[in-house]
Amino acid sequence: MPHESRPPRPGRVEPREILELRALKTQHPELAGAVAMQIELVELQRRMQARMSTPFVQRDAAFVERRMRSGERLVDFGDVQLDWSDFRLVFRQTGDVLRRYEVLDTADHAAIQLLARDGDRLQAVTTDYYNRTPRPDAAAPADASQPAMLDQVLAVALRPFLARCADVWMTRLDPAGWNRPWCLLCGGEPEFAVLPSGGDRWLICGRCTAQWPFSTACPFCGGDAPGGITSFASRDGRYRVYGCNTCRKYLKAYDARGTGRPVMPAVDTIATLPLDAAAIQRGYDG
């Protein structure tokens, strides 16, 4: 059975993401399991980031302009500057969390733990994963002999390292000229979106958490014909779903207009789980 997330230690000031997740659990007890798992993953990411040094970006303006013009992601795998001992730890612990909440089955969990003990093989598999996923429409398939959930575990385990890269890169970039449906930093697929108080919709990368502006077209197939996108909102109006009537995929978004806080993907992806069910009922596929 999944474990309950630990209560905060006396006197400890918790980050706002954790506080919002605990409040969500109280308001929506039916989401308790998903919230507890997310709290563990957020805490794991924060512990790991506290150990990291800040990656040094050694790319000139010509490199950035060339990559953005050609639609190539900006962060190569060597730029991530992984500490492999730290990565092995977060990879193993990510597998443990996902198994506790029954996201991983027993066989995949055992394979993940075996891989975590083989540093050379894990390094090769992780490098291969990043290099073969430069963007969603150019991704190469995974090795069929690997655990079925390996790519998902690698994506979660890489998040603290890639998010730190995003923190550094996004202070030096103007993403306004990107306007592509994959992440300008790591090439990941958008997992969520935000509607800011003014301006365009911004997509949020599910792998590194970078944000960039994008049109109202479907980010999965590019469809933008009149009537091609169906949109519906949560009862409180805080969240929206955009369903594409061409590819049948959908994207959830946080409507920040008039709200009291910025988007928090770790919170908002869990708060909108009921909208996933509503989208699926309407025939859309996440």
N, C-alpha and C positions, 0 to 999 in steps of 0.2 A: 504493500500500500504506500502511496506517496507520503512523505514526511511533511509535517507542518513547518513553515518557516519559523525560525527562531525569533522571539521577541527581542527588541533592542535592549542593550545593556543599560542599567541605570546611569543617567548623566550623559549618555551618548546622543549627540545631535545627528539625526539621520538625514541623508540627502532628500531633496524634495521628491525625486522620483519614487523613493521607497515610501515616503509618507503618503503620496498620492495612491500608490498601489495598495497600501494598508487601508486607506479610506475606501478604495474601490471594493476591496474584499468585504468590508462592513456593509456597504451599500448594496452589493450584489453577491450574496453568499453563494449563488450558483456558479460564480466564477472563482471560487476559493482555490481550487486546485491549480488553475492556470495562473492565478495571481501568485500563489506560493512558489511555483516554479520560476516565474519571472523575477521574483524578488531574489531567489538564489542566483540566477544568472546575472542580474544587475550587480549584486554584491560581489560575485566572482570577478566580473569585469572591472569593478572599481578597485578591488584588492590588487588585481594585476596591474592596472594602470598606475597605482601608487608606487610600484616597483620600477616602472619604466623610466628610461631617460627620454628626452625629447628628440625625435628624429631630426636630423639636419638636412634640409632640402637644398641640394646642390644642382639646381636646374636654372638655366638662364631664361630670359624672356623669349628668346628665339625658339627654344625648345618647347616652351608652353604654347606659344602661338602656333607652331607647326603641328603639335599634337591636337590642339583644339580644332584647328582647321580641318584636319583629316579625320576627326572623330575617334582618335586613339586615346585610351585612358592615360592619365598623367603619371600614375604611381606604378613603376615596375616592381617586381617582387623584391629586388635588392634594396629598394628604397624603404621598405618596411622595417629593415634593421631588426629582425627578430632575434631575441635571445632564446636559443633553442631549449635551454633548460626550463625557462619560464613557459615557453609554448607547450612543452610536453606536459607540464603541470596543469595548465588550463585546459588542454585537450583531454587529459584523463578526467579531470573534475567535471568538465562539460558532459562527458559521457556518463558519469555517475549521476549527475542531476537529471539528465534526460531519461535515464533508466528508472530512477526513483519515481518519476511521474509517467512512466509507461509510454514514453515517446519512442524509446529504443526497446526492441525486444531482447530477450536473453542472448541470442546468438550474436546479434550485432554488437551488443555491449561487450561481450567476451572478446570479439574481434577488435573492437576499439581499444580495449585494455591491453591486448597483446601488442597492437601497433604502438601504443604509448610507451611500451617497454623497449622498443627497438628504435633508438634515436636516429640511426642512419636511414632506416626505411621510412620513418615518419617524416623526416626532412625531405626525402625524395618525393613522397606522396603529396605532401603539402605544396611543395614547389610546383609539381605537375598540376595540381588542382588549380592554383592561381594562374599558371601560364595557359592552361587550356580553357579558361573562362574569361577571355578578354572583354567580352560583351555578350549579352544573351543570344543574339542571332548568329554568333560565331563560335559558340561554345562547343568543344569536342566532348563526346560522351565519356563517362567514367569507365574505368576498367571493370568489366563484368565480374571479375574474380574478387573485387573489393566488397566490403559490407554495403548493403543497399543504402544505408543512411549516412555513409561516410562524408559525402559532399556537404550535407546539412550540418554535421558535427564540425567539420572543418570551418565552415562559414561562421558558425557561432564562436568557435575557439579563436578565430582570427580577428573577431570584431574589436576586442580592446586594443589590439595593435593597429588595425586599420583606422579605427576611430581616432587614435592619437595622431596618425598621419593626417587625417581629415582636419583635425583641430589646427595643425600647423599650416597645411596647404591653403585652407579656405580663408585664412587671414590675408593671403597674398594674391588671391585670384578674384577676378570679376567673372562669375559664371553666366552673366547675362547673354553672352554670345554662343553658349553651348547649344542649347535647344535640341538636345538629343534625348531619346528615352532611356538611355543607360547612363550610369554614373560617370561623370567626367574624371573622377579620381581612380576608382578601382574597376570600373566596367560592370558593376553589379546592377541587378534589376531593381526598379523601385518597389519598395514594400508598402509604402504609405505616401500620403501627400498632405500638404497644408495649404489652406487658403488664407494668406496674410491679410492684414487690414487694408492694404492697398496693393494693386499690381496683380501679376499673374499667379496661377497655381504653381507651387513648388513641389517637386518630387523629392522623396527621401530614400536614399539607398538602404537596402536591407542588409548590406554587408559591411559598409563602413560608416553609415549614418550621415554622409554628406548630403547637402541639399542644393538643388538647382532649379531655376525656373523652366517651365515647359508649357506648351500651348494646351488648349482644351482637347486636343486630339487624343486618341487612345494611345497610351505609352507602350502597348504591347504589339499592336499591328499598324499603328499610324492612321487608322480610320478617323476621318473627320467630316464625313458627309452629313448634311442636315438630317436630324433625327437618328443619327447613328449611335449616339450616346444617350443612355437612360440614366437619370440621376434621381436618387431619393435620399431622404434624410432620416436621422434618428428622431425620436419623439421630441427630444429637447432641442433639436436643431444644431447640436454641437458637432455632429459628425455627418458626413455624406458618403454615399457610394456612387461611383461612376461605372456603369456597366456598358460594355461595348457590344452592340448588336451585330457586329461583324465576326469578331473572333470569340465572343462570349466570355471574355475575361473581364474582371472588375478590379477596381482600385478604391480603397477607402481613404478618406481625407478628414482632417481636423479643421473645422472652420474657426479660425482665430479671430474673426471679425467680432469685436465687442466682447470677447472673453477676457478672463482675468489672468490667464497664464499662456506661455508659449506652448507650442506643440512639444510633447514628450513621447517619442515613438515607443519607448519601453512600456509606457502606461497606456497610450492610446490604442496600440495594436491589441491589447488585452481588453480594454473597455469596449471595443467594437466587435468582439467575438459574436454577439447576437446579430450584428449586421452581416457577418459571413453567412450565417444560417439563412437570413432573409434573402441574400443575393443568390445563394444556391437554390433556394426554393423558386426563385424567378428564372432559373435556368442558366445562371452565370457560373463560371468556373474560376476559382481563385488560382 
